[in-house]
Amino acid sequence: MSRLIVVSNRVSAPADPAAGSAGGLAMALSAALRKYDGLWFGWSGETVEQFTGELKYEDRAGVTVALVDLEAQDVDEYYNGYANKTLWPLFHHRVDLTAYERSYGEGYERVNRRFAEVLAPLIEPDDIIWIHDYHLIPIARDLRRLGIKNRIGFFLHTPWPARQLLVTLPHHRRLVESLFAYDLIGFQTQEWLDLFRDYVISEARGELAGYGGLEAFGRKVRIGTFPIGIDVEGFLDARNSKEGNRTYDRMAASSAFRSMMVGVDRLDYSKGLEERMVGYEQFLHDNAEMRGDVFLVQVTPISRDDVDTYQDIRARLDALAGRINGEYADMDWQPIRYLNRSYRRDQLAGIYRAARVGLVTPLRDGMNLVAKEYVAAQNPDDPGVLILSRFAGAAEQMGEALLVNPFSREEVAEAIKKALTMPLTERVRKWKALMKVVQDTDVSIWRDDFVGALKSVEVAHDGDAPFHHRPANAA
């Protein structure tokens, strides 16, 4: 029986499957690895003075984890540099924030090559390999150069950028060519897939190759959409748990008969947090009669705080929340509760359930599972309303949400008013349609669909020709 090898930058397999803080993706991949007697490989998060490639093995609730340390320079150039300062902003259409440093690209190539060299000896002939996200795009190419002929699939959790923006990346062609070392490439939405196909056909002179296939750079690859979901059963268990109910009771009591709105987002410029607050400010300005009857709980854990861009956005959000509260607050009411901390999954479920409105308004997002978690947390008899950015991947599936352009503060303000005044019958109708989407895209379905598609791909790797070594400065 073939094993499944999952490869990601960081390994998130939980040591305790019952942990309330474990995410649905980690739970689903852990279940797949137990099913296929698999292995999860990635960076340990630790640094060493000199890279050795020494592996550290752990057993996390029946999942074998293989971890490797990196040098501080590797972390600075590969992770903080190329992944977070180059690819992340570029893939989210923020060319103005994208850093094009040659050392970042060299570090990215070096670390992917090192990962491949450490991983290759662990791979057995029948194993299937599943690579995750933009940190590790070239690793399949490096594995092929080492003679690995196994099925290798890649899933991109972020958006794929428009061709006109991708070509601003130095050596963009080399990055895309490395993706043709995979057998299957998965995207969250049809839009991201179409943008990838547009680049390959227009820029690389590629061609369509049968159903779901592309041919370029002397190779064929299958592409498909695999929209990720949440662990529905696990999230409902968290919602109904002792801590979930306790958190709901606390939030309901603290609402003091007011309508609560909620936003839960990692601190990142792609999440549209400033635009959301400005839209809420516009709502308060336009609807004086509703002031005091509504408040926003914005949960924003700090991330990548060693990157200047994230320090800047944190300062701006602190100032913006303070300005809105200073302008509109009363002695017994504060319009925004801005929280820079993380909460467990069961606690978040309780917060979502207590919220009359869920605000999910990223400027650009691969999927955004908060939208699906908010829907799953609702009381079927009295559900809240989801306001969703049309630029989130989830919008392709969740058309019954109130879809908004997050760049328009007036549109966000109008959606907030509509959500707060929506009749119960309409709220229930919309929730039922959205909940069906959540159930139909459960993370276990996503997992099994991708693995099944990868196993069905016919491969014929010769292990050489298209993967000759290229100079570091090749286009």
Sequence and secondary structure as in RCSB ss.txt:
>XXXX:A:sequence
MSRLIVVSNRVSAPADPAAGSAGGLAMALSAALRKYDGLWFGWSGETVEQFTGELKYEDRAGVTVALVDLEAQDV
DEYYNGYANKTLWPLFHHRVDLTAYERSYGEGYERVNRRFAEVLAPLIEPDDIIWIHDYHLIPIARDLRRLGIKN
RIGFFLHTPWPARQLLVTLPHHRRLVESLFAYDLIGFQTQEWLDLFRDYVISEARGELAGYGGLEAFGRKVRIGT
FPIGIDVEGFLDARNSKEGNRTYDRMAASSAFRSMMVGVDRLDYSKGLEERMVGYEQFLHDNAEMRGDVFLVQVT
PISRDDVDTYQDIRARLDALAGRINGEYADMDWQPIRYLNRSYRRDQLAGIYRAARVGLVTPLRDGMNLVAKEYV
AAQNPDDPGVLILSRFAGAAEQMGEALLVNPFSREEVAEAIKKALTMPLTERVRKWKALMKVVQDTDVSIWRDDF
VGALKSVEVAHDGDAPFHHRPANAA
>XXXX:A:secstr
   EEEEEEE    SSTT TT  HHHHHHHHHHHHTT EEEEEEEEEESS    EEEEEETTEEEEEEEEEHHHI
IIIIIIIIIIIIHHHHTT GGG    HHHHHHHHHHHHHHHHHHGGG  TT EEEEESGGGTTHHHHHHHTT  S
 EEEE  S    HHHHTTSTTHHHHHHHHTTSSEEEESSHHHHHHHHHHHHHTS  EE STTEEEETTEEEEEEE
      HHHHHHHHTSHHHHHHHHHHHHHHTT EEEEEE  S GGG HHHHHHHHHHHHHH GGGTTSEEEEEE 
    TTSHHHHHHHHHHHHHHHHHHHHH BTTB SEEEE S   HHHHHHHHHH SEEEE  SSBS  HHHHHHH
HHS TTS  EEEEETTBGGGGT TTSEEE TT HHHHHHHHHHHHT  HHHHHHHHHHHHHHHHHT HHHHHHHH
HHHHHH      SSGGG    TT  
